[in-house]
Amino acid sequence: MTHSGDHPSDHDHGQCVAGALARMEKCCAEKGLRLTPLRRSVMKALAETHVPLGAYEIVERLAAGGEPTPPMSVYRVLDFLVAEGLAHRIESRNAFLACGHPHDGEEVVVFLICERCGLTKEVASHAVGRDLAWAARAAGFEPRQRVLEVAGTCASCREAASAAAPGAAETAGAG
């Protein structure tokens, strides 16, 4: 997986970082939680990219920025961020992503994960949540977590593949 999947032309990552940090500050203030420099740094690292990061990737980013940090400290911060709804754990990647917005209990969070570049988009669906709740009730099941991960290819990677191999789509469909 590459980390070039941030697709910087799509939008201003500075807004993502500012929004994530503001959400974190508000959450900590409302709940009386400590907003430590390490918590801020880890959240910033997550918000700077839309590619899920593993704990050791975060350790490397912090070290490159002059903040050498033990992996266990990063894991503790990640646990905090997930518990407070400020980050998500992408199970299939054993990695983490800053959460873009709070979710209500009826939503299912869906992660659209590009298999080529790693770009991960978070979307929420009340319709899927409603259907999943119905199916779970019918089975006598109580979900602990309402998250779906969908693997595929993002628009940028599809466009890049088309540009790199003109005619490949026609050839693939001719068989």
URLIN-V657470 format. One record per helix or strand of 2 or more residues. SS is the DSSP state (A for helix, B for strand). FROM is the first residue (numbers start at 1). TO is the last residue. If there is no record, write none. Layout:
ss->SS from->FROM to->TO
ss->SS from->FROM to->TO
This chain:
ss->A from->4 to->6
ss->A from->13 to->31
ss->A from->37 to->47
ss->A from->55 to->64
ss->A from->71 to->83
ss->B from->87 to->90
ss->A from->91 to->93
ss->B from->95 to->98
ss->B from->108 to->114
ss->B from->119 to->125
ss->A from->126 to->138
ss->B from->147 to->152
ss->A from->155 to->164
ss->A from->168 to->173
